[in-house]
Amino acid sequence: MDSTTTVVKGIQPATVDLRGLLKRFGKDVVAVNDVDLFIERGELLTLLGPSGCGKTTILRLIAGLERPTAGQILIDDDDVSRLPAYLRDITMVFQSYALFPHMNVFENVAYGVRVAKRPKQEIEERVHEALAMVGLEDYGKRATNALSGGQQQRVALARALVIRPRVLLFDEPLSNLDAKLRKRVREDIRSLQQRLGITSVYVTHDQEEALAISDRVVVMNQGIIEQIGSPHVLYTRPASRFVADFIGSANFIPGHYDGQAIDVLGYRRPHVQDMASGPVTVMVRPEAIEFAREGEEGVEATYLSSAYLGPVTEFIFDIGGVEVFATISGLGMSVAERGDTVRLRFNEAGVSLLPPE
């Protein structure tokens, strides 16, 4: 998409406020459990978590495709909890695109405004405007089955934008694309969202995708919110082992904290975090582990194995009986054989403390 594309007119982004939101399916299944969440105007917020954590149910509740068991959904302070979907001024981009195969691109995008019985000239203007936004201004007469997966996703996005919603929802929109195309389309979605300033709620189970596009990420687990924060905060200061493990790769090593430094098997390094003194679990990201230079302090480790991948070498070490994974850039280190002893140090940027296990 071209950054010079004309912005769609008439979009008035809204706030979304979820208060005590509860959704049960039957007597025993609690999909969403007393969730409070405020989404800022113009924000792209991502709901992230494993299958069955409640993220898609929240999206469907906001859209009006499901009714809450309890709680409220407010759009710009208006309670829409019991409003049908078509009265909420919200649109969703689905995982499956949901395009009409018997209609060309123009007619697919025009569908929503035709149903709203807008004048013919307005329909044409809005469709051309929306197609231009997604870089498909010359594709109106194309059959949808003649398009690539990425182009079909853009048509689905244009169809959502043409009705000028207050809130735009994305339900795993990139899961049907290959890895290379996924990266390109996610960049397009983020660029477009920022230029429009439209409030967007995005659902994915892909942590890299969530980190790449979001203003804030909500990590969910079993119907509750584990942590809310910017991608940087979630990665560097996870609130729980679940968050640390779900957002990227992490090592968990027993240690001790005295309020000023961490001690791991006699390796002491400065660290300040709002954590009580005493035993802790030291979370260390794989890329934060480095070989200690000669004369530097470090923790003693036993080399187990390595895999050379070109730009990085992946190592597995044993630190005090804990198997630790490290990703070290450059040529790494040539270790003679399994069982060699090395000294490792931790980069502060990739270290955080969690309660002891």
N, C-alpha and C positions, 0 to 999 in steps of 0.2 A: 504494500500500500504506500502511496506517495504521501509524504508529510505535508504537501501543499494542497491536498484534497480539501474541497469545501466542506465545512462542518454542517451536519444536518441541523436545520433550524427547528425551533419549537420544543426542544427537549428540556424539561424542567426536572433536574435530578432531585430525588427526595431522600429523607432520612428513613431508616427502618429500625424499629424498636421492638424487640422481642422480650416479653415480660412473663416470667414464670411459665414458659411454654412447655407443655406436656403432651405427648402423643403416645397412646396405647393402641396396640393391635390385639384384640381379644383381651383375656384376663391376665395373661402371663407375660406378654411381650411389651416392654417399655422401650420404644424406639428413641424418644427424646424425653429427657428427665429433668424438668424444672430449669430450663435454660433461660438465662438473661443475657441479652446481647444487643448492643447499640451499634448501628452501622452509619457512619458519617455520610453526609451529602457529598457525592462525587468520589467516594472511596471505592477501591476494588478490594473486597475482602474475600478471602478464600477459606472454605470449610475443608479441612484436611483430616483424613483418618482412614483406617482400614475398612473393608467391607463390613456393613452391619453396625457402624458406629453412630448412625443417625444423621449424617451430613445431608444425604439426599432427601430424607424425610423433612428436614428443616427447609430445604429449598422448595419442596412441594407444598409445605405449609404456607410459605411466603407467597407462592404463586396462586394459592387457592385451589390446588389440586387435591389437597387433603384438608380436613377440618381438625383443629386442635381438640384434644380431650379437655384441656384446661389451659388457661393463660391467654395472653393478648398478643396480637400483631398490629403494630401501629405504623402507618405510612404517613410521614409528615403530621404526626399527632392524630391522624384519623384512624379509629379502630376499624380494621378491615377483617377481623377474625372470622366473621360470619358472612362476609361478602362473597359472591361467586367470583370465579377467576376473571370473567370478562369485564367485571366492573372495577378491577384493581389497577388498571393502567400499568401492568407489569407484563413483560414478555420473557420467554425462555428459549435459549438455544440448546437443542437436545443433542445427546450423544449420537443418535442415529440420523441427524439432519432433518428427518421428517419432511422431505420435499415431495411434492406431488409429481409423479413420473410422467403424467399425461400433459403437464403444463410446461411451457418453456420458462427460462429464467425470469423474464419480465413478469409473467403471470404468477409465478410462485411468490415473487416479492410483493406483487400488487394485491395478493389475496386478502390480507387483513384490512387494507383500506377500501377494497371493493365491498367487503362484508359490512364495513362501517358506512357504506353508501356515500362516499365522498365524490365530489364532482370529477368528471373525466380528466379535465386539465390538471387538477390538483393531484390526482392519482399518478399521472404521467410525470409530473414534476417531482413528486416525492420518491417515486421508484427510481428515476434517473439519479436523483440526489443520493439515495441510499446505495445504489450500485457504484456510483463514483466513490463513495466513502470506502468501499471495500475493494476498490481497484478493478471492478468488473463493468465499467461503463459501456463497453462495446460488446457485452455478452448477452444482452437482453433477449435476442432471438434464438439463442442456443438451447438445445435440449439438455435437461439436467443430467441425463445419463451419458452425455458426451463430455462431461466435465470430470476433472480429477477430484480426488477426495478433498484436497485443500480448497479447490474452487467451489465444491458443493458446500463446504463449511462456510465459506464466505457468503454464498447465496442465503444460507440459513441465517447468518448474522444480519445481512441486509434486510431480510424479511422481518426480523425482530426490530430493527431500527426504524423501519419505514412508518411504524405506527407511533413513533416518538414516545416511548415509555418513560415512566418516572424511575423505574428500576429494571435492570437487565440481569437475568439469571442465566448461568451457564452450568449445564449438567454434564460433567465429564466430556467436554466438547472435542477433545483431541484424541480420545482413546482409540478411534478407528483409523488414525493416521500412522504412517511409519515414523521412526524416531527422528529422521532428518526433517521431515515435513512438519512434525509436531513442534519442533523448535522454531521453525519459521512462522508458523501460524500463531503460536503463542505470543511471539514478538509483535505480530500484526494486531492481535487482540488488545494487547497492553497499550500499544501506540494509539490505537483508535479510541480506547477507553479514556486515555489521558487527554486526547484532543477534544473529545466530547464532554468530558467531565461528568459522565453519567455514572450514577450509583450502580455498582455491579457486585453480585454475589456469585462466586465461582466455586464449584465443587470438583474435587479431584482426590485421588488416592496417591498421586505422584508427587513426592516431596520436592523434587527438583523443579517441577512445573510450578508448584505453589510458591517456592522461594523466588522464582524468576519474575513472576508477574504481580505479586501482591503488595498492597500498602500494609495490610495486616493479615495474619494467618490465625485461624482458630483451629487448634488441634483437638479433635474429638475422640472419645473412647467410650464405648458402651453407653451412648446416649447423653453423656455429660461433656462439658468443656474441661479439658486438662490444662490448657494454657492459651492465652491470647497475646499476640505481640507482633512486632515487626519481624521480617525474616531474619534479620541480624540478631535480634534479641533471642528468638527461639533457638537459633543455632548455637549461639555462644553462651546463653544462660538458660538452659532448659529447666523447667520447674520440677520435672520428675524423670525417672528413668524411662518411662514410656515415651515421653516427648523426645528425650535425648536419643533413644534408639530409633524412633520413627523418623526424626529429622536427620537424615544422613547416617553415617556409621559412627559408632562410639565404643570406646573401651571403658570398663568400670573396674577400678583398682582400689582396694582398701587402703586407707591412709589416716592421718591424724591432722587436725587443724587446731591452731592455738590462737586464732584471731589475726595473726600477721603472716603466717606461712603454713605451707602444707609439708608434711613429712611422709614420704613413701619409702619404706625400708632404709631409712637413714639419709635419703636424698631430700634435702630441705630446699624449698624454693618459695620466695615471697608471693603472697596472694592475699587479697582482701575481698571478702564477700560477706553478705549478711547471713551468717551461719554461726550457730553456737559452737564453741570450742569443744573438742572431743573427737571421737571416731567419725569418719566421713567416708563416703564413696567418692573417689576422684574420677570425674569423667574427663577423658582425654580423647580428642579427635585424632584419627589416624595421621592426618597431615601435620599435627602439632608435635609429633615425635621426631626427634632429630638425634643423630649420633653426637655424643659429647666429644669435643676436641680435646687434644692432649692438655692435661692440667685443669680442665673444667670439671665441675662437680656433675654427677649424674647418678642414675639408679642402675644397679647392676642387673643385667638381663642375660638370658640364655637364648642364643640363636637357634630357631627351629627350622625355618625354611624361607625361601624367597622366590619371587617371580619377577623377571626383568620385563618391563612393558614399554621400554623406550624412554619416554619423558619421565616416567616414575618407576621405582622398584617397590613392589609390595613385599613386606617382611612380616613374618610371624615370630614373636619372641615369647619367652616365658619370664614373667616378672613375679617372683614370690609365689609361684604356683598358679598364676593367672595368665591365660593365653592372651597376648596383646597383638593387635593388628596395626601395622604402620605403613603409611604411604610416603616414601621419601623421594623428593625430586632429584633430578640429575642422574648421575651414574650410580648413586647409592654407594654401596660398600661391598667389596668382594670378601665374603666370609668363607673360610676354608671348609668347614664341615659342621654338621649338626652338633650342637653341644658347646660350641665356642662361647666364651663370655665376652660381652660388650658392655659399654656404658652408654646410657641414653639420657637425654634431657627433654623436658617438656616446654614447648612454646606457650607463654601465658595466654595468647589469644585463643588457644584451643582447649583451655582447661576451665572446668567449672566444678563446683562441689554440690553433691546431693547427700541426703540423709544416709546413714549407714544401712546396709542391708541386714 
